[in-house]
Amino acid sequence: MKIRKLTIDDAPLERSPGQQADVFVGNLVDERHGGPITIGYGRYAPNQSLTETMAVDDVMIILEGRLSVSTDAGTVTAGPGEIVYMPKGEAVTIRSHEEGAVTAYVTYPHWRPAHA
C-alpha cells in the first residue's frame, strides 16, 4: 500500500455493525488493503449510545463534539484532540452528547472480521 492522505469525505460511512443507534463508521484502510490495522472515521448523531464488548484493541481520536465511554471501572469523557483507548475484551458503553461527535479510529487487528 502506498502513502495516502485520508479525509472524512473519503470514508464510506455505514451504520455501525449490529447497532440500531445513529452511529456510522467508514473504513479507509482495512484487511482488504493488506495492512495489519483498520483506520477510519466515525460519526455519532446527538445523544446516541451503543454498548459492546471490544472485539479488537481500539484507539478513538475525538475530532468534533464529545463522547463518554463507560466501563465497570468508571466513565471518561473526551472532546476534540483527546484520545480514548479501549482494550480488546473490555465491555464499554459509548455515548455521544447533545452536539454529537466525529472521530477517527485505529484498530488492531481489523474490526470487521472480528464482528463477523
N, C-alpha and C positions, 0 to 999 in steps of 0.2 A: 504494500500500500504506500502510496506517495504522500508527502506532506500536504495537508489540506487546511484551509481556513473554513470554519463551520459557523453558521448563524442559525438562529431560531427559524428564520424564513426557509431554511433548507430542510427542516425537520418535518416528516410526515406524521403529524400528531394524530393519535388514535386513543380511544378510551383505554385507560389502564386495565390490563387483563384481570378478569374476574371481579371487577368493581362496578358498582352502579353509580358511584359519585361522579360529578363533573370534574374528573381528573384525567388529563390526557398526557401521553408520553410520545416521544418521537426519537427513535434511534437514528443516529447519523453514522456510527461505526458499531458493528456488532459481529457476530460469528460469520456472517456472510462475507465479511471483508478480510477474514483470516487473522485478525489480531486477537490478543488474549483478553481484551476488555470491551465493555459496551460503553459508548459515550452518547449522550443525547440531552434533550430538553424536556421539561415537564411544565404543564400549565394547570393550575388549580383555580377553579372558579371560587368566588367568595363563599365562605362558611361551609366548606366541604370537609368530609372526614373519610379516611379509609384505614382499615385495620388489617394487618397481615403479619405473618412470621417471615422474616427476611430469608429468602432462599439463596441470597448471594451477599457478599460484602458490598455496601452501597455508600458512596460519598455524594452528598447533595449540596450544591452551592446555591444559595438563595440570591437571585438577581433582582427581583422585584417583590414587593409585598412582604408578608410574614407567614411563617409556618411554625406550629408547635408539634413536637414529636414526644409522645408519652410512652413510657415502659413501666414495668412494675417498680423500677427504681426511682421514677420521677419524670418530670417534664422539662424539656428545653425549648425555648422559643428563639428563632433565628430570623434575622432580616437581611437586607441587601449587604452583600460582601461577606456574609458569615457562612460557615460550613457545618453540616451535620453529618457525622459518621454513624452508620447503622450496621453493626456486625451481623454476619450470617447467623441464623438461629434465633435472633432477638425478636420477640413479639412487640410490634410497635403500632401505635395509632398516630397517623399524621393528620393534622387539622389545619386548614387554611383559615385566615382571619377575614374580616369584612372586606378587605381590599383584594383578596385572592393572592396568588403568588405565581411567579415564574422561576423555574430552577434550571440548573444544568446538573447533570449527574454522570458519574463514572461508576461502573460496577465490575466486580471480578468474582467469579467468572461471568459469562454472559447471562443476563436475567431471563431472556426469552426462553431458552431451552430449560432453564431451571423451573419455570412455571408450567411447562408442558406436561 
